């Protein structure tokens, strides 16, 4: 299983986080990762790898994160 995201997907994550951060400082990790995965063929990359990248970049932007997507079950803030 490939864990490295392509440069294109990395840029998409960065742009998406910047866009979402301008609207709210709380990012839903799984919903954002799923949104990005739907727009791009992430191939062999596991959704959790996209989630990890979203979480890292959201933290760098000073955003809080919530785990409200498919795997998160309920809404949890971190």
Order of alpha helices (4+ residues) and beta strands (2+ residues): alpha-beta-alpha-alpha-beta
